[in-house]
Amino acid sequence: MAKIAFLGLGVMGYPMAGHLAAAGHEVTVYNRTAGKAEAWARDHRGATAPTPREAAQGAEFVFACVGNDDDLRAICRGDAGALAGMSEGAVFVDHTTVSARVTRELSAEAEAAGLSFVDAPISGGQAGAEAGKLSIMCGGEQAAFDRALPVMESYARIVRRIGESGAGQTTKMCNQIAIAGLLQGLSEALAFAEAAGLDVESVVEVISQGAAGSWQMENRAATMRAREFDHGFAVDWMRKDLAICLMTGDEIGAALPVTALVDQFYKDVQAMGGGRWDTSALIARLPGRGG
């Protein structure tokens, strides 16, 4: 069992840290809102720390799951940052979805301090985090990944190292690109079936068993039809992720025309007041499907 720090207790981090504690690890948590850290410690008999640095002191592994590039920099750098508190040889594992650029910046800083850095963004949503069945895509040195792998398996369905630093984040971009187009297609299919006067439940039942089937269709078709959009990853966060995808696409010369279009559709959903709705809310902007 390892001594671990976990930084960031949002809808994903809170249950993930809980799985680590349940596995028998000694877990100290930090959260920007201290009350949430205190609640976690009561729920899981863990410890809290007032700064990332103090949480990281003596930890073999420091895990992070925060909001964006700036949030990640804030918990890593400076006198109160995690990198200043980590012991030589410790491993920083970042589960935040951020740009590969900031990943490589922080990985270089960690290496200069005698530390290892693994970028390990996650997919599976809040339900996956709570069930301990996340998909984790990783970048970084093989040796650091090998050390962190059995710890990450506490809350994972699958964990894979894709390549060197930044490869995990770039893989997560592929994930978000695929989801964006898929959800728009599913939204249009459901709205089309309704407009045609079909029994939509029967339509979904039959096409889900063929080439059109997907996790999104199986888990979100019914709630999309009911206009229930409180089932996971928020539109605001999806737009943050798609901005990273589009920026990276420009940098590497990869065309993302559908992703760019769906990003604007999510902007429409935000304008409807749906920034905190989950990503399946794309159907709300179609004619006759207002949220």
Secondary structure, 3 states (H helix, E strand, C coil): CCEEEEECCCCCHHHHHHHHHHCCCEEEEECCCHHHHHHHHHHHCCEECCCHHHHHCCCCEEEECCCCHHHHHHHHCCCCCHHHHCCCCCEEEECCCCCHHHHHHHHHHHHHCCCEEEECCEECHHHHHHHCCEEEEEECCHHHHHHHHHHHHHHEEEEEEEECCCHHHHHHHHHHHHHHHHHHHHHHHHHHHHHCCCCHHHHHHHHCCCCCCCHHHHHHHHHHHCCCCCCCCEHHHHHHHHHHHHHHHHHHCCCCHHHHHHHHHHHHHHHCCCCCCEHHHHHHHCCCCCC
